[in-house]
Amino acid sequence: MKTVSRGKGSVRKETKETLKPVDDRKLGKRKAAVKADKKPAKKGKAAKKDPNKPKRPPSAFFVFLEEFRKTFKKENPDIKAVSAVGKAGGEKWKSMSAAEKAPYEAKAAKKKAEYGSLMNAYNKKQLC
């Protein structure tokens, strides 16, 4: 350790730790490195959602899940957790072949086409 004198009787001991530049110190778990390219958060209000806007159509998996949920509830009336239904549905969907998934994909495509026509009508109505 070095002792450094600064003026009237004040003596300060400097250790290796205090002599190190700040950048070389290890950061603790809770101290994150400061990023220069990080943009400040927006403080403005979010745009209000239009209640008349059509909802997006479900994917093939969600079309399947609607039907699967009914059968799962009948087979397992004691299971109340939503996550259990989702996990079981996901495992079943992964194990299905492309031929078994085809009807759900067709239903999803039909709903997507309906959504497209509804969105066209909605956008035309917004422009007027």
N, C-alpha and C positions, 0 to 999 in steps of 0.2 A: 504494500500500500504506500501511496505517496501522500504526503501532507502538503497542502498548498496554503500559503498565507495570503490573505486578502485584506490588506489594510489593518485597522486597529484591532488587534487581538483575535480576530475571527480565524479559526483554523478549521479547514474542511478536509476530511479524508475522502479520497477518490479511489474507488475500487475498479477492478477490470470492467465490471458491469456498467458503471457510469461513464467510463471512457469510451465504450463501444458506441459507434453510430447507431442511431435509432433504427435504421432500416435492417441492421444485422440481428436485432433481437428477435427471438422466436415469438410468434403470436400465440396467445392462449386460445383455448377452445372457443370462447365467446367473442374474441376480437377478430373480426374479419378484415382482410386487406381492403383498402380503399381503392375502388376502381374509378379511373378518371372518365371512362367512356359511359358511365351509367347516367341515364337521363332522369331528371327529376320527375316524380309522380305528378300526374295531372290532377289538379284540384278543382277542375270544372265539373259541372253536373253532367251525368250521363244522359244521353238522348232518351226520351220517353218512348216506350214500345207502343206500337199501334195495335190495339186489341182486335182490329178488323183484318190484320195481316194473316194470311193462311199459315198454319203450322207446317213445319217441315215433315216430309213423310218418313215413316220408320224404315230402317234397313231390313234386309231379309232375316237377319238374326232376331230382330225385335218382333217381326211378324211371327216367326217361329215361337218366340218366347211367350207371346200372348196365348197361343194354343197350349204350349207346354205347361204354363202356369196352372191352367185349369186341371189338367190331368195330374200334375204333381200334387195339387191341393187335395184331390180325391184320394190319391194313394197314400199321402202322408198328412192326415188332418191335424196331427199333434205338432207338426213343425210350423212355427209362426214366423221365423226369421226370414226376412226378405233376401238376405245374403245367401242363405242356403238354397233358395229357389234359383237364384242367379247362378250360383256355382254349379248346381246340378244341370241347369239349362246349358251353360257353357260347355260342360263336359260332354253332354249329349250332342250338341251342335258340332263339336270337334270330331266326334266319332262317326258322324253321319257322312255318307258318300255324296258325291255331286248329284247323283240321280235323286237321292232322298231330299236334298236341299232345293231342287229345281222348282217344286210348286211354291215354296216360300219366296224364292227369288222372282218368280213370275208375279206373285201378288205384290211384292215390293215394287217391281217395275211398273205395274198398273197404277199403284198409288202415287208413284213418282210422276207419271204422265199426268194424272189428275191434278197433282200439285202444280205442275208446269202451267197447265191451262188456267188454274186459279190465280197463279202469280201474274200471268199475262193480263188477266182481267183486273187484278188489283193494281198493277202498275199503270194501266190505261186510265183507271179511275183516279189515280193520284195525279196524273198529268193534267186532267181536266180542271 
